[in-house]
Amino acid sequence: MSRADVTLPAPPQFPIARGSAGPAPPRRPGSIRRTTSIDSEWPDGFGRSGMMTGRARDLVTDFAGEAAELAAGAFHIRASPLRAIEEIDVTPAHPRGSHLIGVRAGGASRSALVDALGDCRGSPLFQLLDDFSGASLVAKWIWSAWADDALAPRDEGDAAARRRRMVNICTGFAEGASSLTGDGGIDAPSSVEVGSLIDPADPLGWHAMADAPGRPHARRARRIDIWRAEGVLNVDAGFQDSGSHPGGGRSAIHEYRVHAEIDEVDGCLAALQILPLALPFRECPGAAIKAARMIGQPVAAFRQSTLEFLPGTLGCTHLNDVLRSFADIPLLAKSLPDAPR
């Protein structure tokens, strides 16, 4: 019997994840917070090149509650409809930043990033550029809120080609999933209304993020809090892909909250809890269960090992990106303030 003759069981389904953690939690004394955001807009309209603005900041909060910036980074990228970098400007300036021009988002862009700016690994700028691939993949989703047919396939051949590209790319698009319709297409994703990530009581909790009312706008936002407690590094991370609506407000297609503990002696992941808050399909929350495969692995190697342990239908493309960002935690932890004596 050939593989083509085997009918695979449908992946397990869960209740649709339609929640949000709301604003960032208060910063803890004795902690470091990294926040990143990538904002995407299309000045020339759908189907044309998009402008992406990345911002990132590392902020340390001492045990007296005083905050100081450790590092910051930013980029401006013009990306083609096929997600290739047409123009790029990075801050801090880097002599090889222009080497990324012509690189298309995906595995190739991450390899090119290491080749060109590998000496920046661990910095806010490197994290932003590592996230270009995932952010550019998701951003166009928001056009479905502005034009009913913006993301519709042009014809049956286009629909079939999209389906072929997506089948088994992740848990949510596993063969037999509800995301893949019986007529050979892809179902419309679920989303949820969300508010601001910034807590008015803690305006320093996020770096400055510009709103874009009245036009299509997508944002990938990430937060990582790190502190020491009970002999381990504690991590509280939040992640959200959201976008604007014509009538105002925002909706999110992806949102996770992740809690972890890292053994500071050997640098390995000791505990992991993942809360799927907003996800597009019923199968998507299953990736949170499979992510436990990362326990026991060295966190500093997560940018590579996540791809090895959670490939294809074992992972969620966007949850994998959350875990990849943990690779910088051991380096960030070196700047944690010392506890008062």
Helices and strands as residue ranges (DSSP letters): G 3-5, E 31-41, E 50-61, E 67-79, E 85-91, G 97-100, H 107-117, G 118-120, H 124-130, H 132-139, G 140-145, H 156-166, G 171-173, E 192-194, G 203-205, E 218-229, E 232-244, E 250-262, E 269-278, H 286-290, G 291-294, G 299-301, H 302-309, G 312-314, H 317-325, G 326-328, H 329-333
